[in-house]
Amino acid sequence: MIAHAALEARTLLSNGEQLMVAIALPAMVLIGLRLLPIGSLDGADPIDTALSATLATALISTSFTSQAIQTGFDRRNGVLRWVATTPLGRDGYLAGKILATLLVQVIQVLVLGGLALILGWRPAALEMLAVVPVWVLGTVAFGSLGLLIAGLLRTEAVLAVSNLVFVVLVAAGGVALPPATYPHLLRGLVDLLPSGALGELMRACLAGGPFSPGSLLVLMAWAVLGALAVIRWFRWTDS
């Protein structure tokens, strides 16, 4: 399982397209939001709100987009069918993917956190501790959605849908901009999205934003329902 996790992580980090989504795009989000006066909370340092959005972007890119694409190709190439016949088994395969995702996320946090330090971020221990449960919950929620897409759609559709959904969630789903900045009719919709809930919780942890129990419940609901949906509908083969 450990060897499989290391292989999954190396595969992800050696893929130029997925590396761009995992590191380059979140870094551009961090720099852009740090320099542009958008998405900042009143009284908060711009680098804090920028990092909140950046870490949420990084989490979604790895847990959702990269997970969906890599699993979709494994399914098309018959890897998932073959895994079931090996000592690793399906449970070992999934456990390895989870460990690989966490490993890549650690690298993301180190790289993006280092960049944020250069841009003026000054971390506090309590803030970082508060992020951990939110990060785990977000990983479960978006990882489940990524696996669900990979297990239901054909590979070509997985590639298109996962990238499109990623861009929409980051740009207009409550990650880059707080839901409070949206028109009233859209605000309610964004509040119900996992991206909106994750963005609000990240801003509460890192930028001194208001903590919303509703956002926590929304993210928990997406995590639980997503996991149940994967158990019910994930297909290990195209047939």
Short mmCIF file of the C-alpha atoms (twelve columns), coordinates in Angstrom:
data_MODEL
# 
_entry.id   MODEL 
# 
loop_
_atom_site.group_PDB 
_atom_site.id 
_atom_site.type_symbol 
_atom_site.label_atom_id 
_atom_site.label_alt_id 
_atom_site.label_comp_id 
_atom_site.label_asym_id 
_atom_site.label_seq_id 
_atom_site.Cartn_x 
_atom_site.Cartn_y 
_atom_site.Cartn_z 
_atom_site.pdbx_PDB_model_num 
ATOM 1   C CA . MET A 1   0.000   0.000  0.000   1 
ATOM 2   C CA . ILE A 2   2.851   2.396  0.885   1 
ATOM 3   C CA . ALA A 3   4.603   1.551  -2.383  1 
ATOM 4   C CA . HIS A 4   1.379   2.151  -4.277  1 
ATOM 5   C CA . ALA A 5   0.905   5.517  -2.535  1 
ATOM 6   C CA . ALA A 6   4.450   6.548  -3.466  1 
ATOM 7   C CA . LEU A 7   3.825   5.496  -7.088  1 
ATOM 8   C CA . GLU A 8   0.571   7.456  -7.226  1 
ATOM 9   C CA . ALA A 9   2.273   10.561 -5.823  1 
ATOM 10  C CA . ARG A 10  5.190   10.303 -8.278  1 
ATOM 11  C CA . THR A 11  2.773   9.848  -11.163 1 
ATOM 12  C CA . LEU A 12  0.851   12.941 -10.156 1 
ATOM 13  C CA . LEU A 13  3.914   15.104 -9.612  1 
ATOM 14  C CA . SER A 14  5.536   13.998 -12.877 1 
ATOM 15  C CA . ASN A 15  2.469   14.880 -14.953 1 
ATOM 16  C CA . GLY A 16  2.886   18.405 -16.304 1 
ATOM 17  C CA . GLU A 17  -0.831  19.139 -16.649 1 
ATOM 18  C CA . GLN A 18  -1.718  17.927 -13.171 1 
ATOM 19  C CA . LEU A 19  1.337   19.604 -11.670 1 
ATOM 20  C CA . MET A 20  0.139   22.872 -13.147 1 
ATOM 21  C CA . VAL A 21  -3.285  22.379 -11.580 1 
ATOM 22  C CA . ALA A 22  -1.845  21.321 -8.221  1 
ATOM 23  C CA . ILE A 23  0.911   23.937 -7.814  1 
ATOM 24  C CA . ALA A 24  1.054   26.540 -10.585 1 
ATOM 25  C CA . LEU A 25  -2.609  27.599 -10.618 1 
ATOM 26  C CA . PRO A 26  -2.921  27.924 -6.824  1 
ATOM 27  C CA . ALA A 27  0.327   29.941 -6.828  1 
ATOM 28  C CA . MET A 28  -1.140  32.285 -9.439  1 
ATOM 29  C CA . VAL A 29  -4.290  32.615 -7.329  1 
ATOM 30  C CA . LEU A 30  -2.144  33.541 -4.316  1 
ATOM 31  C CA . ILE A 31  -0.144  36.178 -6.184  1 
ATOM 32  C CA . GLY A 32  -3.195  37.579 -7.976  1 
ATOM 33  C CA . LEU A 33  -5.342  37.922 -4.859  1 
ATOM 34  C CA . ARG A 34  -2.421  39.373 -2.920  1 
ATOM 35  C CA . LEU A 35  -1.895  42.106 -5.494  1 
ATOM 36  C CA . LEU A 36  -5.498  42.803 -6.492  1 
ATOM 37  C CA . PRO A 37  -7.975  44.378 -4.036  1 
ATOM 38  C CA . ILE A 38  -10.622 41.670 -4.389  1 
ATOM 39  C CA . GLY A 39  -11.921 39.086 -1.972  1 
ATOM 40  C CA . SER A 40  -10.390 40.724 1.117   1 
ATOM 41  C CA . LEU A 41  -12.297 40.821 4.376   1 
ATOM 42  C CA . ASP A 42  -12.640 44.076 6.302   1 
ATOM 43  C CA . GLY A 43  -9.800  44.374 8.790   1 
ATOM 44  C CA . ALA A 44  -7.927  41.341 7.438   1 
ATOM 45  C CA . ASP A 45  -4.494  41.408 5.885   1 
ATOM 46  C CA . PRO A 46  -4.840  40.758 2.117   1 
ATOM 47  C CA . ILE A 47  -2.246  37.985 2.290   1 
ATOM 48  C CA . ASP A 48  -4.404  36.115 4.826   1 
ATOM 49  C CA . THR A 49  -7.504  36.118 2.634   1 
ATOM 50  C CA . ALA A 50  -5.369  35.350 -0.420  1 
ATOM 51  C CA . LEU A 51  -3.830  32.333 1.286   1 
ATOM 52  C CA . SER A 52  -7.256  31.131 2.435   1 
ATOM 53  C CA . ALA A 53  -8.470  31.073 -1.172  1 
ATOM 54  C CA . THR A 54  -5.198  29.573 -2.369  1 
ATOM 55  C CA . LEU A 55  -5.235  26.635 0.032   1 
ATOM 56  C CA . ALA A 56  -8.882  25.937 -0.811  1 
ATOM 57  C CA . THR A 57  -7.918  25.988 -4.504  1 
ATOM 58  C CA . ALA A 58  -5.017  23.624 -3.872  1 
ATOM 59  C CA . LEU A 59  -7.229  21.213 -1.940  1 
ATOM 60  C CA . ILE A 60  -9.851  21.115 -4.692  1 
ATOM 61  C CA . SER A 61  -7.229  20.700 -7.417  1 
ATOM 62  C CA . THR A 62  -5.675  17.634 -5.791  1 
ATOM 63  C CA . SER A 63  -8.638  15.989 -4.074  1 
ATOM 64  C CA . PHE A 64  -11.116 16.568 -6.897  1 
ATOM 65  C CA . THR A 65  -9.568  17.354 -10.277 1 
ATOM 66  C CA . SER A 66  -6.363  15.317 -10.143 1 
ATOM 67  C CA . GLN A 67  -8.109  12.452 -8.364  1 
ATOM 68  C CA . ALA A 68  -10.860 12.299 -10.970 1 
ATOM 69  C CA . ILE A 69  -8.504  12.443 -13.952 1 
ATOM 70  C CA . GLN A 70  -5.998  9.896  -12.669 1 
ATOM 71  C CA . THR A 71  -8.681  7.446  -11.522 1 
ATOM 72  C CA . GLY A 72  -10.585 7.885  -14.788 1 
ATOM 73  C CA . PHE A 73  -7.538  6.917  -16.832 1 
ATOM 74  C CA . ASP A 74  -6.824  3.977  -14.510 1 
ATOM 75  C CA . ARG A 75  -10.373 2.775  -15.061 1 
ATOM 76  C CA . ARG A 76  -10.181 3.116  -18.863 1 
ATOM 77  C CA . ASN A 77  -6.829  1.333  -19.017 1 
ATOM 78  C CA . GLY A 78  -8.105  -1.601 -17.002 1 
ATOM 79  C CA . VAL A 79  -5.950  -0.862 -13.956 1 
ATOM 80  C CA . LEU A 80  -8.914  -0.996 -11.600 1 
ATOM 81  C CA . ARG A 81  -9.987  -4.390 -12.946 1 
ATOM 82  C CA . TRP A 82  -6.435  -5.705 -12.631 1 
ATOM 83  C CA . VAL A 83  -5.983  -4.358 -9.092  1 
ATOM 84  C CA . ALA A 84  -8.884  -6.451 -7.854  1 
ATOM 85  C CA . THR A 85  -6.913  -9.620 -8.717  1 
ATOM 86  C CA . THR A 86  -3.710  -8.591 -6.904  1 
ATOM 87  C CA . PRO A 87  -2.803  -8.782 -3.197  1 
ATOM 88  C CA . LEU A 88  -3.216  -4.998 -3.070  1 
ATOM 89  C CA . GLY A 89  -6.927  -5.346 -3.734  1 
ATOM 90  C CA . ARG A 90  -9.470  -2.575 -4.117  1 
ATOM 91  C CA . ASP A 91  -9.226  -1.455 -0.499  1 
ATOM 92  C CA . GLY A 92  -5.432  -1.202 -0.760  1 
ATOM 93  C CA . TYR A 93  -5.763  0.712  -4.022  1 
ATOM 94  C CA . LEU A 94  -8.110  3.270  -2.470  1 
ATOM 95  C CA . ALA A 95  -6.003  3.545  0.677   1 
ATOM 96  C CA . GLY A 96  -2.927  4.151  -1.475  1 
ATOM 97  C CA . LYS A 97  -4.705  6.918  -3.371  1 
ATOM 98  C CA . ILE A 98  -5.734  8.568  -0.114  1 
ATOM 99  C CA . LEU A 99  -2.161  8.494  1.193   1 
ATOM 100 C CA . ALA A 100 -0.851  9.818  -2.118  1 
ATOM 101 C CA . THR A 101 -3.359  12.655 -2.040  1 
ATOM 102 C CA . LEU A 102 -2.305  13.606 1.490   1 
ATOM 103 C CA . LEU A 103 1.369   13.472 0.500   1 
ATOM 104 C CA . VAL A 104 0.815   15.779 -2.465  1 
ATOM 105 C CA . GLN A 105 -1.213  18.105 -0.255  1 
ATOM 106 C CA . VAL A 106 1.679   18.345 2.202   1 
ATOM 107 C CA . ILE A 107 3.933   19.373 -0.683  1 
ATOM 108 C CA . GLN A 108 1.339   21.914 -1.798  1 
ATOM 109 C CA . VAL A 109 1.113   23.449 1.674   1 
ATOM 110 C CA . LEU A 110 4.899   23.672 1.975   1 
ATOM 111 C CA . VAL A 111 5.355   25.277 -1.442  1 
ATOM 112 C CA . LEU A 112 2.411   27.658 -1.224  1 
ATOM 113 C CA . GLY A 113 3.082   28.457 2.424   1 
ATOM 114 C CA . GLY A 114 6.680   29.305 1.537   1 
ATOM 115 C CA . LEU A 115 5.485   31.593 -1.242  1 
ATOM 116 C CA . ALA A 116 3.022   33.229 1.153   1 
ATOM 117 C CA . LEU A 117 5.823   33.860 3.650   1 
ATOM 118 C CA . ILE A 118 7.759   35.673 0.933   1 
ATOM 119 C CA . LEU A 119 4.650   37.767 0.225   1 
ATOM 120 C CA . GLY A 120 4.289   38.766 3.881   1 
ATOM 121 C CA . TRP A 121 2.237   36.049 5.546   1 
ATOM 122 C CA . ARG A 122 2.887   35.600 9.259   1 
ATOM 123 C CA . PRO A 123 1.313   32.340 10.458  1 
ATOM 124 C CA . ALA A 124 -0.115  31.695 13.911  1 
ATOM 125 C CA . ALA A 125 -0.059  28.239 15.491  1 
ATOM 126 C CA . LEU A 126 -3.736  28.243 16.457  1 
ATOM 127 C CA . GLU A 127 -4.761  29.203 12.935  1 
ATOM 128 C CA . MET A 128 -2.814  26.301 11.453  1 
ATOM 129 C CA . LEU A 129 -4.298  23.849 13.946  1 
ATOM 130 C CA . ALA A 130 -7.810  25.065 13.157  1 
ATOM 131 C CA . VAL A 131 -7.236  24.421 9.456   1 
ATOM 132 C CA . VAL A 132 -6.451  20.708 9.945   1 
ATOM 133 C CA . PRO A 133 -10.008 19.371 10.571  1 
ATOM 134 C CA . VAL A 134 -11.393 21.639 7.845   1 
ATOM 135 C CA . TRP A 135 -8.730  20.344 5.460   1 
ATOM 136 C CA . VAL A 136 -9.521  16.698 6.251   1 
ATOM 137 C CA . LEU A 137 -13.249 17.247 5.840   1 
ATOM 138 C CA . GLY A 138 -12.733 19.102 2.559   1 
ATOM 139 C CA . THR A 139 -10.468 16.331 1.284   1 
ATOM 140 C CA . VAL A 140 -13.158 13.737 1.966   1 
ATOM 141 C CA . ALA A 141 -15.873 15.849 0.334   1 
ATOM 142 C CA . PHE A 142 -13.983 16.718 -2.842  1 
ATOM 143 C CA . GLY A 143 -12.176 13.393 -3.042  1 
ATOM 144 C CA . SER A 144 -15.535 11.604 -3.012  1 
ATOM 145 C CA . LEU A 145 -16.848 13.853 -5.778  1 
ATOM 146 C CA . GLY A 146 -13.720 13.226 -7.843  1 
ATOM 147 C CA . LEU A 147 -14.029 9.460  -7.482  1 
ATOM 148 C CA . LEU A 148 -17.732 9.624  -8.282  1 
ATOM 149 C CA . ILE A 149 -17.091 11.444 -11.557 1 
ATOM 150 C CA . ALA A 150 -14.246 9.057  -12.422 1 
ATOM 151 C CA . GLY A 151 -16.445 6.050  -11.686 1 
ATOM 152 C CA . LEU A 152 -19.488 7.170  -13.674 1 
ATOM 153 C CA . LEU A 153 -18.238 9.005  -16.776 1 
ATOM 154 C CA . ARG A 154 -16.008 7.979  -19.650 1 
ATOM 155 C CA . THR A 155 -12.425 9.202  -19.471 1 
ATOM 156 C CA . GLU A 156 -12.810 11.951 -22.066 1 
ATOM 157 C CA . ALA A 157 -15.832 13.299 -20.205 1 
ATOM 158 C CA . VAL A 158 -14.002 13.009 -16.852 1 
ATOM 159 C CA . LEU A 159 -11.164 15.170 -18.187 1 
ATOM 160 C CA . ALA A 160 -13.508 17.867 -19.478 1 
ATOM 161 C CA . VAL A 161 -15.971 17.868 -16.582 1 
ATOM 162 C CA . SER A 162 -13.370 17.840 -13.798 1 
ATOM 163 C CA . ASN A 163 -11.402 20.745 -15.270 1 
ATOM 164 C CA . LEU A 164 -14.549 22.756 -16.005 1 
ATOM 165 C CA . VAL A 165 -15.999 22.206 -12.544 1 
ATOM 166 C CA . PHE A 166 -12.650 23.125 -10.965 1 
ATOM 167 C CA . VAL A 167 -12.508 26.468 -12.786 1 
ATOM 168 C CA . VAL A 168 -16.156 27.294 -12.015 1 
ATOM 169 C CA . LEU A 169 -15.861 26.423 -8.316  1 
ATOM 170 C CA . VAL A 170 -12.679 28.446 -7.821  1 
ATOM 171 C CA . ALA A 171 -13.791 31.460 -9.850  1 
ATOM 172 C CA . ALA A 172 -17.460 31.624 -8.934  1 
ATOM 173 C CA . GLY A 173 -18.099 29.047 -6.214  1 
ATOM 174 C CA . GLY A 174 -17.133 30.986 -3.109  1 
ATOM 175 C CA . VAL A 175 -13.385 30.236 -3.108  1 
ATOM 176 C CA . ALA A 176 -11.800 33.366 -4.574  1 
ATOM 177 C CA . LEU A 177 -14.633 35.648 -3.424  1 
ATOM 178 C CA . PRO A 178 -16.664 35.363 -0.193  1 
ATOM 179 C CA . PRO A 179 -20.332 34.441 -0.746  1 
ATOM 180 C CA . ALA A 180 -21.312 37.754 0.879   1 
ATOM 181 C CA . THR A 181 -20.007 39.589 -2.202  1 
ATOM 182 C CA . TYR A 182 -22.458 37.796 -4.511  1 
ATOM 183 C CA . PRO A 183 -25.952 39.044 -5.413  1 
ATOM 184 C CA . HIS A 184 -28.562 37.876 -2.946  1 
ATOM 185 C CA . LEU A 185 -30.081 35.219 -5.212  1 
ATOM 186 C CA . LEU A 186 -26.701 33.659 -5.964  1 
ATOM 187 C CA . ARG A 187 -25.464 33.874 -2.390  1 
ATOM 188 C CA . GLY A 188 -27.811 31.164 -1.174  1 
ATOM 189 C CA . LEU A 189 -26.655 28.821 -3.949  1 
ATOM 190 C CA . VAL A 190 -22.958 29.468 -3.290  1 
ATOM 191 C CA . ASP A 191 -23.479 28.869 0.434   1 
ATOM 192 C CA . LEU A 192 -24.738 25.369 -0.394  1 
ATOM 193 C CA . LEU A 193 -21.765 24.449 -2.578  1 
ATOM 194 C CA . PRO A 194 -18.867 22.518 -1.011  1 
ATOM 195 C CA . SER A 195 -16.513 25.137 -2.431  1 
ATOM 196 C CA . GLY A 196 -18.447 27.968 -0.758  1 
ATOM 197 C CA . ALA A 197 -18.428 26.159 2.572   1 
ATOM 198 C CA . LEU A 198 -14.724 25.347 2.290   1 
ATOM 199 C CA . GLY A 199 -13.861 28.917 1.354   1 
ATOM 200 C CA . GLU A 200 -15.802 30.346 4.300   1 
ATOM 201 C CA . LEU A 201 -14.192 27.946 6.767   1 
ATOM 202 C CA . MET A 202 -10.701 28.653 5.417   1 
ATOM 203 C CA . ARG A 203 -11.264 32.398 5.771   1 
ATOM 204 C CA . ALA A 204 -12.546 31.861 9.315   1 
ATOM 205 C CA . CYS A 205 -9.406  29.913 10.219  1 
ATOM 206 C CA . LEU A 206 -6.733  31.976 8.469   1 
ATOM 207 C CA . ALA A 207 -8.162  35.454 7.931   1 
ATOM 208 C CA . GLY A 208 -10.233 36.104 11.029  1 
ATOM 209 C CA . GLY A 209 -13.500 35.781 9.166   1 
ATOM 210 C CA . PRO A 210 -16.738 34.897 10.969  1 
ATOM 211 C CA . PHE A 211 -17.158 31.212 11.739  1 
ATOM 212 C CA . SER A 212 -20.332 29.806 10.183  1 
ATOM 213 C CA . PRO A 213 -21.750 26.589 11.677  1 
ATOM 214 C CA . GLY A 214 -23.862 26.348 8.533   1 
ATOM 215 C CA . SER A 215 -20.748 26.134 6.360   1 
ATOM 216 C CA . LEU A 216 -19.411 23.336 8.554   1 
ATOM 217 C CA . LEU A 217 -22.681 21.414 8.248   1 
ATOM 218 C CA . VAL A 218 -22.754 21.906 4.471   1 
ATOM 219 C CA . LEU A 219 -19.215 20.581 4.050   1 
ATOM 220 C CA . MET A 220 -19.966 17.641 6.349   1 
ATOM 221 C CA . ALA A 221 -23.097 16.841 4.355   1 
ATOM 222 C CA . TRP A 222 -21.156 16.851 1.071   1 
ATOM 223 C CA . ALA A 223 -18.500 14.586 2.611   1 
ATOM 224 C CA . VAL A 224 -21.009 12.049 3.929   1 
ATOM 225 C CA . LEU A 225 -23.274 12.049 0.866   1 
ATOM 226 C CA . GLY A 226 -20.282 11.949 -1.477  1 
ATOM 227 C CA . ALA A 227 -18.797 8.930  0.285   1 
ATOM 228 C CA . LEU A 228 -22.152 7.123  0.227   1 
ATOM 229 C CA . ALA A 229 -22.579 7.931  -3.474  1 
ATOM 230 C CA . VAL A 230 -19.148 6.479  -4.276  1 
ATOM 231 C CA . ILE A 231 -19.985 3.280  -2.397  1 
ATOM 232 C CA . ARG A 232 -23.287 2.995  -4.252  1 
ATOM 233 C CA . TRP A 233 -22.428 4.038  -7.820  1 
ATOM 234 C CA . PHE A 234 -18.664 3.842  -8.415  1 
ATOM 235 C CA . ARG A 235 -17.919 1.426  -11.274 1 
ATOM 236 C CA . TRP A 236 -14.546 -0.301 -11.397 1 
ATOM 237 C CA . THR A 237 -14.831 -1.076 -15.131 1 
ATOM 238 C CA . ASP A 238 -16.339 0.596  -18.196 1 
ATOM 239 C CA . SER A 239 -18.661 -2.347 -18.778 1 
# 
